[in-house]
């Protein structure tokens, strides 16, 4: 009986450490979101950015996406990107996980001349 009680407490505590995070934001030409599942110090998430003025022939030259907050910074560069949606996966283990109360700064540069900055925040 004691073992069953201890097992139930352990299962309850481990289930309580799971959380989901959803952040979103937009600028004049872009909108973005980040969704992640966090379990202790492990995080698995995806950034999705969409160009608002897209058509079936949307293509970007020299696309750069910078993602920054106090615990991490990452950048993705592509010489040519076809399509209006950009997906960036993020996974880490043993890391400082995303704090949903801290905005994530996003900088998107495209076609060598356009640049917009916006923040992903908790709704």
N, C-alpha and C positions, 0 to 999 in steps of 0.2 A: 504494500500500500504506500509506504514511504517513497519507494522508487517511482511509482506512478505519479505521485504528487510532485516530486522533484522534476520529472520529465515534463509534466504540464507547465511548470513554472519556466523551465528553460525554453520550451516552445513558445510560450507567451512572450517572453523577453526578446527572443530572436525575431518574432513576427512584428514586434513593436518598433524595431529599428528600421524597418522598410519605410520609405517615403517616396512620393512622386513630386517632381518639380515641373512647373510649366511657367515659362516666361515669354513675353511677346513685346513687340514694338514695331514702329514704322517710321519712315521718312517720306520725303516727297515722291520718290520713285520706287522704294523698296518696302517690303514688310517681312518680318522675320519672327521666328519662334524657336524656343529650345524646350524640349521635353526630355526628362531623364527619370530613371529609377535609381534610387540610392539605397544601398544596404550597408550600413556601417561606414567603412571608408572605401567602399567600391561604388563607382558611378558608371552607368551606361546610358548614353543619351544621343540625341540627334538635333543638330541645328538645321533649320529649313528656311531658306530665303527665297522670296519670289519678287520678280520684277513686275510692277503694277501695269506698265504700259506695253505688255507683251503682245505679240502676234505669232502666227505660226512660223515665221522666219526669224524670230529673235535670236541674235547671236552677239556675243561680246568678245572684244579683243582685249588682251592684257587685263584680265579680270583678277582683282585682288580682294580677298575678304580677310580682315583682321578681327580677331575676337579677343577681348581683353577684360579681365577683372583682377582683383587683388591677389588671387592665387595662381593664375595662369594666363598665358598669352599664346595664341596660335595664329597661323596665317596660311592661307591657301592661295596659290597663284596658278593661273591657267593662261596660256597664250591665246587660245580660242576656246570659248565655251558656247555650245549650242543649246538653246532652250532657255526658258525663263526661270527655272527653278535650280537652286543650288542646295545640295544636301551634304552636310559634313557630320560624320560620326565622331563621337567622343566617348572614350572608355578609359577608365583608370582604376587601379587597385592600390590601396595603401596611400591614397592621395588626400589632399584637402578637397572635400567635395563642395559642390556649389551651394552657396547660401542663398536661398530664394529671396531674401530681403536685400541682397546686394545687386544692383544693376550690372549687366554685362554690356560693355561698350563694343559696338560693331562699326567698323569702317569698311565701306565698299567703294572700290575704285574700278572704273571700267572705261574702256575705249580711250585710255590715256588722258582724258580730260575731265571726266566726271568723277566727283567724290561726294559721298554723303556719310554722315555719322549719325547713328541713333543708338538707343539703349533698349535692351531687352529687360523688362521688369515684370514683377508679379502683378497680376491684374487685381 
